[in-house]
Amino acid sequence: MPSWKCSKCGYTLEAQTPPEVCPACKLRCEFIDNSCYTPDCVDKGIDPRIGSK
Ligand SMILES: [Zn+2]
C-alpha cells in the first residue's frame, strides 16, 4: 500500500491513491508519495521534498 504525505501539514496515510481533500487540513493539499523509490531518495527511503524530519 503506497504511503502519502500532505505537503502542508505532514499528515500521512496509506492508500492506493491520495485523497482529493486532506483529512487533517480539510483542504486540497498536494500529497507527496511517502514511499519513494526513485534514485534520488532510495538511500534514505524518503522523498527529499519531505526532508529528513
Ligand atoms: Zn494536510
mmCIF file of the protein (N, C-alpha, C, O) and its ligand, coordinates in Angstrom:
data_MODEL
# 
_entry.id   MODEL 
# 
loop_
_entity.id 
_entity.type 
_entity.pdbx_number_of_molecules 
1 polymer     1 
2 non-polymer 1 
# 
_entity_poly.entity_id                      1 
_entity_poly.type                           'polypeptide(L)' 
_entity_poly.nstd_linkage                   no 
_entity_poly.nstd_monomer                   no 
_entity_poly.pdbx_seq_one_letter_code       MPSWKCSKCGYTLEAQTPPEVCPACKLRCEFIDNSCYTPDCVDKGIDPRIGSK 
_entity_poly.pdbx_seq_one_letter_code_can   MPSWKCSKCGYTLEAQTPPEVCPACKLRCEFIDNSCYTPDCVDKGIDPRIGSK 
_entity_poly.pdbx_strand_id                 A 
# 
loop_
_entity_poly_seq.entity_id 
_entity_poly_seq.num 
_entity_poly_seq.mon_id 
_entity_poly_seq.hetero 
1 1  MET n 
1 2  PRO n 
1 3  SER n 
1 4  TRP n 
1 5  LYS n 
1 6  CYS n 
1 7  SER n 
1 8  LYS n 
1 9  CYS n 
1 10 GLY n 
1 11 TYR n 
1 12 THR n 
1 13 LEU n 
1 14 GLU n 
1 15 ALA n 
1 16 GLN n 
1 17 THR n 
1 18 PRO n 
1 19 PRO n 
1 20 GLU n 
1 21 VAL n 
1 22 CYS n 
1 23 PRO n 
1 24 ALA n 
1 25 CYS n 
1 26 LYS n 
1 27 LEU n 
1 28 ARG n 
1 29 CYS n 
1 30 GLU n 
1 31 PHE n 
1 32 ILE n 
1 33 ASP n 
1 34 ASN n 
1 35 SER n 
1 36 CYS n 
1 37 TYR n 
1 38 THR n 
1 39 PRO n 
1 40 ASP n 
1 41 CYS n 
1 42 VAL n 
1 43 ASP n 
1 44 LYS n 
1 45 GLY n 
1 46 ILE n 
1 47 ASP n 
1 48 PRO n 
1 49 ARG n 
1 50 ILE n 
1 51 GLY n 
1 52 SER n 
1 53 LYS n 
# 
loop_
_struct_asym.id 
_struct_asym.entity_id 
A 1 
B 2 
# 
loop_
_chem_comp.id 
_chem_comp.type 
_chem_comp.mon_nstd_flag 
ALA 'L-peptide linking' y 
ARG 'L-peptide linking' y 
ASN 'L-peptide linking' y 
ASP 'L-peptide linking' y 
CYS 'L-peptide linking' y 
GLN 'L-peptide linking' y 
GLU 'L-peptide linking' y 
GLY 'peptide linking'   y 
ILE 'L-peptide linking' y 
LEU 'L-peptide linking' y 
LYS 'L-peptide linking' y 
MET 'L-peptide linking' y 
PHE 'L-peptide linking' y 
PRO 'L-peptide linking' y 
SER 'L-peptide linking' y 
THR 'L-peptide linking' y 
TRP 'L-peptide linking' y 
TYR 'L-peptide linking' y 
VAL 'L-peptide linking' y 
ZN  non-polymer         . 
# 
_pdbx_entity_nonpoly.entity_id   2 
_pdbx_entity_nonpoly.name        ? 
_pdbx_entity_nonpoly.comp_id     ZN 
# 
_pdbx_nonpoly_scheme.asym_id         B 
_pdbx_nonpoly_scheme.entity_id       2 
_pdbx_nonpoly_scheme.mon_id          ZN 
_pdbx_nonpoly_scheme.ndb_seq_num     1 
_pdbx_nonpoly_scheme.pdb_seq_num     101 
_pdbx_nonpoly_scheme.auth_seq_num    101 
_pdbx_nonpoly_scheme.pdb_mon_id      ZN 
_pdbx_nonpoly_scheme.auth_mon_id     ZN 
_pdbx_nonpoly_scheme.pdb_strand_id   A 
_pdbx_nonpoly_scheme.pdb_ins_code    . 
# 
loop_
_atom_site.group_PDB 
_atom_site.id 
_atom_site.type_symbol 
_atom_site.label_atom_id 
_atom_site.label_alt_id 
_atom_site.label_comp_id 
_atom_site.label_asym_id 
_atom_site.label_entity_id 
_atom_site.label_seq_id 
_atom_site.pdbx_PDB_ins_code 
_atom_site.Cartn_x 
_atom_site.Cartn_y 
_atom_site.Cartn_z 
_atom_site.occupancy 
_atom_site.B_iso_or_equiv 
_atom_site.pdbx_formal_charge 
_atom_site.auth_seq_id 
_atom_site.auth_comp_id 
_atom_site.auth_asym_id 
_atom_site.auth_atom_id 
_atom_site.pdbx_PDB_model_num 
ATOM   1   N  N  . MET A 1 1  ? 0.850   -1.204 0.000  1.00 0.00 ? 1   MET A N  1 
ATOM   2   C  CA . MET A 1 1  ? 0.000   0.000  0.000  1.00 0.00 ? 1   MET A CA 1 
ATOM   3   C  C  . MET A 1 1  ? 0.882   1.250  0.000  1.00 0.00 ? 1   MET A C  1 
ATOM   4   O  O  . MET A 1 1  ? 1.698   1.434  0.903  1.00 0.00 ? 1   MET A O  1 
ATOM   5   N  N  . PRO A 1 2  ? 0.722   2.093  -0.994 1.00 0.00 ? 2   PRO A N  1 
ATOM   6   C  CA . PRO A 1 2  ? 1.523   3.329  -1.024 1.00 0.00 ? 2   PRO A CA 1 
ATOM   7   C  C  . PRO A 1 2  ? 1.197   4.240  0.152  1.00 0.00 ? 2   PRO A C  1 
ATOM   8   O  O  . PRO A 1 2  ? 0.077   4.258  0.663  1.00 0.00 ? 2   PRO A O  1 
ATOM   9   N  N  . SER A 1 3  ? 2.205   4.989  0.561  1.00 0.00 ? 3   SER A N  1 
ATOM   10  C  CA . SER A 1 3  ? 2.023   5.933  1.652  1.00 0.00 ? 3   SER A CA 1 
ATOM   11  C  C  . SER A 1 3  ? 2.103   7.354  1.094  1.00 0.00 ? 3   SER A C  1 
ATOM   12  O  O  . SER A 1 3  ? 2.954   7.667  0.262  1.00 0.00 ? 3   SER A O  1 
ATOM   13  N  N  . TRP A 1 4  ? 1.200   8.198  1.571  1.00 0.00 ? 4   TRP A N  1 
ATOM   14  C  CA . TRP A 1 4  ? 1.152   9.575  1.080  1.00 0.00 ? 4   TRP A CA 1 
ATOM   15  C  C  . TRP A 1 4  ? 1.299   10.546 2.232  1.00 0.00 ? 4   TRP A C  1 
ATOM   16  O  O  . TRP A 1 4  ? 0.860   10.279 3.351  1.00 0.00 ? 4   TRP A O  1 
ATOM   17  N  N  . LYS A 1 5  ? 1.928   11.684 1.942  1.00 0.00 ? 5   LYS A N  1 
ATOM   18  C  CA . LYS A 1 5  ? 2.130   12.684 2.987  1.00 0.00 ? 5   LYS A CA 1 
ATOM   19  C  C  . LYS A 1 5  ? 1.675   14.049 2.486  1.00 0.00 ? 5   LYS A C  1 
ATOM   20  O  O  . LYS A 1 5  ? 2.055   14.488 1.401  1.00 0.00 ? 5   LYS A O  1 
ATOM   21  N  N  . CYS A 1 6  ? 0.857   14.709 3.296  1.00 0.00 ? 6   CYS A N  1 
ATOM   22  C  CA . CYS A 1 6  ? 0.392   16.054 2.957  1.00 0.00 ? 6   CYS A CA 1 
ATOM   23  C  C  . CYS A 1 6  ? 1.573   17.017 2.993  1.00 0.00 ? 6   CYS A C  1 
ATOM   24  O  O  . CYS A 1 6  ? 2.337   17.053 3.958  1.00 0.00 ? 6   CYS A O  1 
ATOM   25  N  N  . SER A 1 7  ? 1.709   17.808 1.903  1.00 0.00 ? 7   SER A N  1 
ATOM   26  C  CA . SER A 1 7  ? 2.844   18.729 1.820  1.00 0.00 ? 7   SER A CA 1 
ATOM   27  C  C  . SER A 1 7  ? 2.655   19.933 2.736  1.00 0.00 ? 7   SER A C  1 
ATOM   28  O  O  . SER A 1 7  ? 3.599   20.686 2.973  1.00 0.00 ? 7   SER A O  1 
ATOM   29  N  N  . LYS A 1 8  ? 1.461   20.117 3.243  1.00 0.00 ? 8   LYS A N  1 
ATOM   30  C  CA . LYS A 1 8  ? 1.205   21.293 4.093  1.00 0.00 ? 8   LYS A CA 1 
ATOM   31  C  C  . LYS A 1 8  ? 1.316   20.960 5.580  1.00 0.00 ? 8   LYS A C  1 
ATOM   32  O  O  . LYS A 1 8  ? 2.010   21.647 6.329  1.00 0.00 ? 8   LYS A O  1 
ATOM   33  N  N  . CYS A 1 9  ? 0.627   19.904 5.996  1.00 0.00 ? 9   CYS A N  1 
ATOM   34  C  CA . CYS A 1 9  ? 0.585   19.625 7.434  1.00 0.00 ? 9   CYS A CA 1 
ATOM   35  C  C  . CYS A 1 9  ? 1.397   18.384 7.822  1.00 0.00 ? 9   CYS A C  1 
ATOM   36  O  O  . CYS A 1 9  ? 1.641   18.138 9.003  1.00 0.00 ? 9   CYS A O  1 
ATOM   37  N  N  . GLY A 1 10 ? 1.808   17.614 6.823  1.00 0.00 ? 10  GLY A N  1 
ATOM   38  C  CA . GLY A 1 10 ? 2.604   16.436 7.140  1.00 0.00 ? 10  GLY A CA 1 
ATOM   39  C  C  . GLY A 1 10 ? 1.779   15.220 7.494  1.00 0.00 ? 10  GLY A C  1 
ATOM   40  O  O  . GLY A 1 10 ? 2.323   14.193 7.899  1.00 0.00 ? 10  GLY A O  1 
ATOM   41  N  N  . TYR A 1 11 ? 0.482   15.323 7.347  1.00 0.00 ? 11  TYR A N  1 
ATOM   42  C  CA . TYR A 1 11 ? -0.404  14.193 7.624  1.00 0.00 ? 11  TYR A CA 1 
ATOM   43  C  C  . TYR A 1 11 ? -0.075  13.048 6.667  1.00 0.00 ? 11  TYR A C  1 
ATOM   44  O  O  . TYR A 1 11 ? 0.073   13.268 5.465  1.00 0.00 ? 11  TYR A O  1 
ATOM   45  N  N  . THR A 1 12 ? 0.038   11.852 7.184  1.00 0.00 ? 12  THR A N  1 
ATOM   46  C  CA . THR A 1 12 ? 0.340   10.711 6.335  1.00 0.00 ? 12  THR A CA 1 
ATOM   47  C  C  . THR A 1 12 ? -0.791  9.696  6.396  1.00 0.00 ? 12  THR A C  1 
ATOM   48  O  O  . THR A 1 12 ? -1.476  9.548  7.408  1.00 0.00 ? 12  THR A O  1 
ATOM   49  N  N  . LEU A 1 13 ? -0.960  9.013  5.290  1.00 0.00 ? 13  LEU A N  1 
ATOM   50  C  CA . LEU A 1 13 ? -1.965  7.959  5.238  1.00 0.00 ? 13  LEU A CA 1 
ATOM   51  C  C  . LEU A 1 13 ? -1.553  6.951  4.178  1.00 0.00 ? 13  LEU A C  1 
ATOM   52  O  O  . LEU A 1 13 ? -0.750  7.240  3.290  1.00 0.00 ? 13  LEU A O  1 
ATOM   53  N  N  . GLU A 1 14 ? -2.120  5.774  4.298  1.00 0.00 ? 14  GLU A N  1 
ATOM   54  C  CA . GLU A 1 14 ? -1.850  4.744  3.305  1.00 0.00 ? 14  GLU A CA 1 
ATOM   55  C  C  . GLU A 1 14 ? -3.085  4.541  2.454  1.00 0.00 ? 14  GLU A C  1 
ATOM   56  O  O  . GLU A 1 14 ? -4.183  4.321  2.965  1.00 0.00 ? 14  GLU A O  1 
ATOM   57  N  N  . ALA A 1 15 ? -2.888  4.619  1.137  1.00 0.00 ? 15  ALA A N  1 
ATOM   58  C  CA . ALA A 1 15 ? -3.990  4.440  0.202  1.00 0.00 ? 15  ALA A CA 1 
ATOM   59  C  C  . ALA A 1 15 ? -3.410  4.178  -1.181 1.00 0.00 ? 15  ALA A C  1 
ATOM   60  O  O  . ALA A 1 15 ? -2.251  4.497  -1.449 1.00 0.00 ? 15  ALA A O  1 
ATOM   61  N  N  . GLN A 1 16 ? -4.214  3.601  -2.047 1.00 0.00 ? 16  GLN A N  1 
ATOM   62  C  CA . GLN A 1 16 ? -3.737  3.367  -3.416 1.00 0.00 ? 16  GLN A CA 1 
ATOM   63  C  C  . GLN A 1 16 ? -3.534  4.693  -4.138 1.00 0.00 ? 16  GLN A C  1 
ATOM   64  O  O  . GLN A 1 16 ? -2.603  4.842  -4.930 1.00 0.00 ? 16  GLN A O  1 
ATOM   65  N  N  . THR A 1 17 ? -4.403  5.647  -3.861 1.00 0.00 ? 17  THR A N  1 
ATOM   66  C  CA . THR A 1 17 ? -4.283  6.977  -4.448 1.00 0.00 ? 17  THR A CA 1 
ATOM   67  C  C  . THR A 1 17 ? -4.498  8.013  -3.351 1.00 0.00 ? 17  THR A C  1 
ATOM   68  O  O  . THR A 1 17 ? -5.262  7.767  -2.417 1.00 0.00 ? 17  THR A O  1 
ATOM   69  N  N  . PRO A 1 18 ? -3.839  9.166  -3.446 1.00 0.00 ? 18  PRO A N  1 
ATOM   70  C  CA . PRO A 1 18 ? -4.010  10.195 -2.415 1.00 0.00 ? 18  PRO A CA 1 
ATOM   71  C  C  . PRO A 1 18 ? -5.425  10.770 -2.464 1.00 0.00 ? 18  PRO A C  1 
ATOM   72  O  O  . PRO A 1 18 ? -6.023  10.848 -3.537 1.00 0.00 ? 18  PRO A O  1 
ATOM   73  N  N  . PRO A 1 19 ? -5.960  11.169 -1.323 1.00 0.00 ? 19  PRO A N  1 
ATOM   74  C  CA . PRO A 1 19 ? -7.301  11.762 -1.291 1.00 0.00 ? 19  PRO A CA 1 
ATOM   75  C  C  . PRO A 1 19 ? -7.300  13.148 -1.920 1.00 0.00 ? 19  PRO A C  1 
ATOM   76  O  O  . PRO A 1 19 ? -6.276  13.831 -1.937 1.00 0.00 ? 19  PRO A O  1 
ATOM   77  N  N  . GLU A 1 20 ? -8.440  13.551 -2.430 1.00 0.00 ? 20  GLU A N  1 
ATOM   78  C  CA . GLU A 1 20 ? -8.520  14.897 -3.007 1.00 0.00 ? 20  GLU A CA 1 
ATOM   79  C  C  . GLU A 1 20 ? -8.414  15.947 -1.924 1.00 0.00 ? 20  GLU A C  1 
ATOM   80  O  O  . GLU A 1 20 ? -7.795  16.994 -2.115 1.00 0.00 ? 20  GLU A O  1 
ATOM   81  N  N  . VAL A 1 21 ? -9.025  15.659 -0.778 1.00 0.00 ? 21  VAL A N  1 
ATOM   82  C  CA . VAL A 1 21 ? -9.023  16.617 0.323  1.00 0.00 ? 21  VAL A CA 1 
ATOM   83  C  C  . VAL A 1 21 ? -8.300  16.001 1.508  1.00 0.00 ? 21  VAL A C  1 
ATOM   84  O  O  . VAL A 1 21 ? -8.607  14.884 1.924  1.00 0.00 ? 21  VAL A O  1 
ATOM   85  N  N  . CYS A 1 22 ? -7.335  16.738 2.049  1.00 0.00 ? 22  CYS A N  1 
ATOM   86  C  CA . CYS A 1 22 ? -6.586  16.257 3.204  1.00 0.00 ? 22  CYS A CA 1 
ATOM   87  C  C  . CYS A 1 22 ? -7.518  16.135 4.410  1.00 0.00 ? 22  CYS A C  1 
ATOM   88  O  O  . CYS A 1 22 ? -8.204  17.099 4.751  1.00 0.00 ? 22  CYS A O  1 
ATOM   89  N  N  . PRO A 1 23 ? -7.556  14.977 5.057  1.00 0.00 ? 23  PRO A N  1 
ATOM   90  C  CA . PRO A 1 23 ? -8.424  14.797 6.228  1.00 0.00 ? 23  PRO A CA 1 
ATOM   91  C  C  . PRO A 1 23 ? -8.057  15.711 7.386  1.00 0.00 ? 23  PRO A C  1 
ATOM   92  O  O  . PRO A 1 23 ? -8.904  16.037 8.217  1.00 0.00 ? 23  PRO A O  1 
ATOM   93  N  N  . ALA A 1 24 ? -6.797  16.125 7.443  1.00 0.00 ? 24  ALA A N  1 
ATOM   94  C  CA . ALA A 1 24 ? -6.354  16.975 8.544  1.00 0.00 ? 24  ALA A CA 1 
ATOM   95  C  C  . ALA A 1 24 ? -6.567  18.454 8.225  1.00 0.00 ? 24  ALA A C  1 
ATOM   96  O  O  . ALA A 1 24 ? -7.062  19.210 9.061  1.00 0.00 ? 24  ALA A O  1 
ATOM   97  N  N  . CYS A 1 25 ? -6.189  18.860 7.011  1.00 0.00 ? 25  CYS A N  1 
ATOM   98  C  CA . CYS A 1 25 ? -6.281  20.270 6.627  1.00 0.00 ? 25  CYS A CA 1 
ATOM   99  C  C  . CYS A 1 25 ? -7.682  20.661 6.175  1.00 0.00 ? 25  CYS A C  1 
ATOM   100 O  O  . CYS A 1 25 ? -8.074  21.823 6.278  1.00 0.00 ? 25  CYS A O  1 
ATOM   101 N  N  . LYS A 1 26 ? -8.433  19.684 5.675  1.00 0.00 ? 26  LYS A N  1 
ATOM   102 C  CA . LYS A 1 26 ? -9.724  19.960 5.039  1.00 0.00 ? 26  LYS A CA 1 
ATOM   103 C  C  . LYS A 1 26 ? -9.540  20.829 3.799  1.00 0.00 ? 26  LYS A C  1 
ATOM   104 O  O  . LYS A 1 26 ? -10.439 21.568 3.398  1.00 0.00 ? 26  LYS A O  1 
ATOM   105 N  N  . LEU A 1 27 ? -8.358  20.722 3.205  1.00 0.00 ? 27  LEU A N  1 
ATOM   106 C  CA . LEU A 1 27 ? -8.055  21.499 2.012  1.00 0.00 ? 27  LEU A CA 1 
ATOM   107 C  C  . LEU A 1 27 ? -7.548  20.554 0.927  1.00 0.00 ? 27  LEU A C  1 
ATOM   108 O  O  . LEU A 1 27 ? -7.195  19.403 1.187  1.00 0.00 ? 27  LEU A O  1 
ATOM   109 N  N  . ARG A 1 28 ? -7.525  21.066 -0.269 1.00 0.00 ? 28  ARG A N  1 
ATOM   110 C  CA . ARG A 1 28 ? -6.990  20.285 -1.379 1.00 0.00 ? 28  ARG A CA 1 
ATOM   111 C  C  . ARG A 1 28 ? -5.467  20.422 -1.389 1.00 0.00 ? 28  ARG A C  1 
ATOM   112 O  O  . ARG A 1 28 ? -4.897  21.212 -2.141 1.00 0.00 ? 28  ARG A O  1 
ATOM   113 N  N  . CYS A 1 29 ? -4.839  19.636 -0.539 1.00 0.00 ? 29  CYS A N  1 
ATOM   114 C  CA . CYS A 1 29 ? -3.397  19.703 -0.394 1.00 0.00 ? 29  CYS A CA 1 
ATOM   115 C  C  . CYS A 1 29 ? -2.724  18.875 -1.469 1.00 0.00 ? 29  CYS A C  1 
ATOM   116 O  O  . CYS A 1 29 ? -3.343  18.012 -2.091 1.00 0.00 ? 29  CYS A O  1 
ATOM   117 N  N  . GLU A 1 30 ? -1.449  19.151 -1.677 1.00 0.00 ? 30  GLU A N  1 
ATOM   118 C  CA . GLU A 1 30 ? -0.645  18.302 -2.543 1.00 0.00 ? 30  GLU A CA 1 
ATOM   119 C  C  . GLU A 1 30 ? -0.128  17.138 -1.706 1.00 0.00 ? 30  GLU A C  1 
ATOM   120 O  O  . GLU A 1 30 ? 0.503   17.348 -0.670 1.00 0.00 ? 30  GLU A O  1 
ATOM   121 N  N  . PHE A 1 31 ? -0.390  15.930 -2.144 1.00 0.00 ? 31  PHE A N  1 
ATOM   122 C  CA . PHE A 1 31 ? 0.111   14.769 -1.436 1.00 0.00 ? 31  PHE A CA 1 
ATOM   123 C  C  . PHE A 1 31 ? 1.357   14.230 -2.128 1.00 0.00 ? 31  PHE A C  1 
ATOM   124 O  O  . PHE A 1 31 ? 1.363   14.004 -3.338 1.00 0.00 ? 31  PHE A O  1 
ATOM   125 N  N  . ILE A 1 32 ? 2.395   14.030 -1.353 1.00 0.00 ? 32  ILE A N  1 
ATOM   126 C  CA . ILE A 1 32 ? 3.665   13.537 -1.864 1.00 0.00 ? 32  ILE A CA 1 
ATOM   127 C  C  . ILE A 1 32 ? 3.773   12.056 -1.569 1.00 0.00 ? 32  ILE A C  1 
ATOM   128 O  O  . ILE A 1 32 ? 3.404   11.586 -0.493 1.00 0.00 ? 32  ILE A O  1 
ATOM   129 N  N  . ASP A 1 33 ? 4.290   11.330 -2.553 1.00 0.00 ? 33  ASP A N  1 
ATOM   130 C  CA . ASP A 1 33 ? 4.482   9.900  -2.357 1.00 0.00 ? 33  ASP A CA 1 
ATOM   131 C  C  . ASP A 1 33 ? 5.506   9.681  -1.251 1.00 0.00 ? 33  ASP A C  1 
ATOM   132 O  O  . ASP A 1 33 ? 6.679   10.022 -1.403 1.00 0.00 ? 33  ASP A O  1 
ATOM   133 N  N  . ASN A 1 34 ? 5.061   9.119  -0.153 1.00 0.00 ? 34  ASN A N  1 
ATOM   134 C  CA . ASN A 1 34 ? 5.920   8.942  1.012  1.00 0.00 ? 34  ASN A CA 1 
ATOM   135 C  C  . ASN A 1 34 ? 6.730   7.651  0.941  1.00 0.00 ? 34  ASN A C  1 
ATOM   136 O  O  . ASN A 1 34 ? 7.654   7.439  1.727  1.00 0.00 ? 34  ASN A O  1 
ATOM   137 N  N  . SER A 1 35 ? 6.376   6.807  0.004  1.00 0.00 ? 35  SER A N  1 
ATOM   138 C  CA . SER A 1 35 ? 7.133   5.565  -0.193 1.00 0.00 ? 35  SER A CA 1 
ATOM   139 C  C  . SER A 1 35 ? 7.922   5.711  -1.487 1.00 0.00 ? 35  SER A C  1 
ATOM   140 O  O  . SER A 1 35 ? 7.540   5.204  -2.542 1.00 0.00 ? 35  SER A O  1 
ATOM   141 N  N  . CYS A 1 36 ? 9.016   6.409  -1.365 1.00 0.00 ? 36  CYS A N  1 
ATOM   142 C  CA . CYS A 1 36 ? 9.756   6.862  -2.543 1.00 0.00 ? 36  CYS A CA 1 
ATOM   143 C  C  . CYS A 1 36 ? 10.772  5.823  -2.994 1.00 0.00 ? 36  CYS A C  1 
ATOM   144 O  O  . CYS A 1 36 ? 11.556  5.310  -2.195 1.00 0.00 ? 36  CYS A O  1 
ATOM   145 N  N  . TYR A 1 37 ? 10.744  5.527  -4.279 1.00 0.00 ? 37  TYR A N  1 
ATOM   146 C  CA . TYR A 1 37 ? 11.668  4.521  -4.802 1.00 0.00 ? 37  TYR A CA 1 
ATOM   147 C  C  . TYR A 1 37 ? 12.571  5.086  -5.895 1.00 0.00 ? 37  TYR A C  1 
ATOM   148 O  O  . TYR A 1 37 ? 13.281  4.328  -6.555 1.00 0.00 ? 37  TYR A O  1 
ATOM   149 N  N  . THR A 1 38 ? 12.557  6.389  -6.095 1.00 0.00 ? 38  THR A N  1 
ATOM   150 C  CA . THR A 1 38 ? 13.393  6.981  -7.129 1.00 0.00 ? 38  THR A CA 1 
ATOM   151 C  C  . THR A 1 38 ? 14.850  7.011  -6.662 1.00 0.00 ? 38  THR A C  1 
ATOM   152 O  O  . THR A 1 38 ? 15.110  6.986  -5.459 1.00 0.00 ? 38  THR A O  1 
ATOM   153 N  N  . PRO A 1 39 ? 15.803  7.064  -7.601 1.00 0.00 ? 39  PRO A N  1 
ATOM   154 C  CA . PRO A 1 39 ? 17.232  7.072  -7.233 1.00 0.00 ? 39  PRO A CA 1 
ATOM   155 C  C  . PRO A 1 39 ? 17.609  8.209  -6.288 1.00 0.00 ? 39  PRO A C  1 
ATOM   156 O  O  . PRO A 1 39 ? 18.543  8.080  -5.497 1.00 0.00 ? 39  PRO A O  1 
ATOM   157 N  N  . ASP A 1 40 ? 16.879  9.326  -6.371 1.00 0.00 ? 40  ASP A N  1 
ATOM   158 C  CA . ASP A 1 40 ? 17.215  10.476 -5.543 1.00 0.00 ? 40  ASP A CA 1 
ATOM   159 C  C  . ASP A 1 40 ? 17.062  10.192 -4.056 1.00 0.00 ? 40  ASP A C  1 
ATOM   160 O  O  . ASP A 1 40 ? 17.777  10.758 -3.229 1.00 0.00 ? 40  ASP A O  1 
ATOM   161 N  N  . CYS A 1 41 ? 16.128  9.314  -3.724 1.00 0.00 ? 41  CYS A N  1 
ATOM   162 C  CA . CYS A 1 41 ? 15.842  9.114  -2.311 1.00 0.00 ? 41  CYS A CA 1 
ATOM   163 C  C  . CYS A 1 41 ? 15.884  7.642  -1.901 1.00 0.00 ? 41  CYS A C  1 
ATOM   164 O  O  . CYS A 1 41 ? 15.445  7.272  -0.812 1.00 0.00 ? 41  CYS A O  1 
ATOM   165 N  N  . VAL A 1 42 ? 16.415  6.818  -2.788 1.00 0.00 ? 42  VAL A N  1 
ATOM   166 C  CA . VAL A 1 42 ? 16.423  5.395  -2.457 1.00 0.00 ? 42  VAL A CA 1 
ATOM   167 C  C  . VAL A 1 42 ? 17.295  5.106  -1.236 1.00 0.00 ? 42  VAL A C  1 
ATOM   168 O  O  . VAL A 1 42 ? 17.027  4.177  -0.474 1.00 0.00 ? 42  VAL A O  1 
ATOM   169 N  N  . ASP A 1 43 ? 18.343  5.917  -1.060 1.00 0.00 ? 43  ASP A N  1 
ATOM   170 C  CA . ASP A 1 43 ? 19.243  5.694  0.075  1.00 0.00 ? 43  ASP A CA 1 
ATOM   171 C  C  . ASP A 1 43 ? 18.535  5.935  1.404  1.00 0.00 ? 43  ASP A C  1 
ATOM   172 O  O  . ASP A 1 43 ? 18.699  5.183  2.365  1.00 0.00 ? 43  ASP A O  1 
ATOM   173 N  N  . LYS A 1 44 ? 17.749  6.994  1.430  1.00 0.00 ? 44  LYS A N  1 
ATOM   174 C  CA . LYS A 1 44 ? 17.082  7.355  2.673  1.00 0.00 ? 44  LYS A CA 1 
ATOM   175 C  C  . LYS A 1 44 ? 15.684  6.761  2.766  1.00 0.00 ? 44  LYS A C  1 
ATOM   176 O  O  . LYS A 1 44 ? 15.107  6.639  3.846  1.00 0.00 ? 44  LYS A O  1 
ATOM   177 N  N  . GLY A 1 45 ? 15.150  6.391  1.585  1.00 0.00 ? 45  GLY A N  1 
ATOM   178 C  CA . GLY A 1 45 ? 13.818  5.819  1.564  1.00 0.00 ? 45  GLY A CA 1 
ATOM   179 C  C  . GLY A 1 45 ? 12.739  6.850  1.788  1.00 0.00 ? 45  GLY A C  1 
ATOM   180 O  O  . GLY A 1 45 ? 11.610  6.518  2.149  1.00 0.00 ? 45  GLY A O  1 
ATOM   181 N  N  . ILE A 1 46 ? 13.097  8.120  1.570  1.00 0.00 ? 46  ILE A N  1 
ATOM   182 C  CA . ILE A 1 46 ? 12.102  9.177  1.776  1.00 0.00 ? 46  ILE A CA 1 
ATOM   183 C  C  . ILE A 1 46 ? 12.294  10.241 0.701  1.00 0.00 ? 46  ILE A C  1 
ATOM   184 O  O  . ILE A 1 46 ? 13.418  10.532 0.290  1.00 0.00 ? 46  ILE A O  1 
ATOM   185 N  N  . ASP A 1 47 ? 11.199  10.806 0.261  1.00 0.00 ? 47  ASP A N  1 
ATOM   186 C  CA . ASP A 1 47 ? 11.269  11.821 -0.766 1.00 0.00 ? 47  ASP A CA 1 
ATOM   187 C  C  . ASP A 1 47 ? 12.002  13.053 -0.236 1.00 0.00 ? 47  ASP A C  1 
ATOM   188 O  O  . ASP A 1 47 ? 11.661  13.559 0.833  1.00 0.00 ? 47  ASP A O  1 
ATOM   189 N  N  . PRO A 1 48 ? 13.010  13.545 -0.975 1.00 0.00 ? 48  PRO A N  1 
ATOM   190 C  CA . PRO A 1 48 ? 13.798  14.698 -0.485 1.00 0.00 ? 48  PRO A CA 1 
ATOM   191 C  C  . PRO A 1 48 ? 12.957  15.945 -0.287 1.00 0.00 ? 48  PRO A C  1 
ATOM   192 O  O  . PRO A 1 48 ? 13.338  16.834 0.475  1.00 0.00 ? 48  PRO A O  1 
ATOM   193 N  N  . ARG A 1 49 ? 11.795  16.023 -0.976 1.00 0.00 ? 49  ARG A N  1 
ATOM   194 C  CA . ARG A 1 49 ? 10.939  17.190 -0.800 1.00 0.00 ? 49  ARG A CA 1 
ATOM   195 C  C  . ARG A 1 49 ? 10.316  17.212 0.590  1.00 0.00 ? 49  ARG A C  1 
ATOM   196 O  O  . ARG A 1 49 ? 9.935   18.272 1.088  1.00 0.00 ? 49  ARG A O  1 
ATOM   197 N  N  . ILE A 1 50 ? 10.216  16.048 1.213  1.00 0.00 ? 50  ILE A N  1 
ATOM   198 C  CA . ILE A 1 50 ? 9.657   15.971 2.553  1.00 0.00 ? 50  ILE A CA 1 
ATOM   199 C  C  . ILE A 1 50 ? 10.724  16.341 3.590  1.00 0.00 ? 50  ILE A C  1 
ATOM   200 O  O  . ILE A 1 50 ? 10.425  16.950 4.617  1.00 0.00 ? 50  ILE A O  1 
ATOM   201 N  N  . GLY A 1 51 ? 11.963  15.964 3.301  1.00 0.00 ? 51  GLY A N  1 
ATOM   202 C  CA . GLY A 1 51 ? 13.036  16.248 4.241  1.00 0.00 ? 51  GLY A CA 1 
ATOM   203 C  C  . GLY A 1 51 ? 13.314  15.044 5.114  1.00 0.00 ? 51  GLY A C  1 
ATOM   204 O  O  . GLY A 1 51 ? 12.730  13.976 4.931  1.00 0.00 ? 51  GLY A O  1 
ATOM   205 N  N  . SER A 1 52 ? 14.199  15.227 6.049  1.00 0.00 ? 52  SER A N  1 
ATOM   206 C  CA . SER A 1 52 ? 14.666  14.097 6.862  1.00 0.00 ? 52  SER A CA 1 
ATOM   207 C  C  . SER A 1 52 ? 14.072  14.120 8.262  1.00 0.00 ? 52  SER A C  1 
ATOM   208 O  O  . SER A 1 52 ? 14.532  13.387 9.138  1.00 0.00 ? 52  SER A O  1 
ATOM   209 N  N  . LYS A 1 53 ? 13.062  14.946 8.487  1.00 0.00 ? 53  LYS A N  1 
ATOM   210 C  CA . LYS A 1 53 ? 12.487  15.041 9.818  1.00 0.00 ? 53  LYS A CA 1 
ATOM   211 C  C  . LYS A 1 53 ? 11.816  13.722 10.218 1.00 0.00 ? 53  LYS A C  1 
ATOM   212 O  O  . LYS A 1 53 ? 11.272  13.614 11.317 1.00 0.00 ? 53  LYS A O  1 
HETATM 213 ZN ZN . ZN  B 2 .  ? -2.891  18.454 5.221  1.00 0.00 2 101 ZN  A ZN 1 
# 
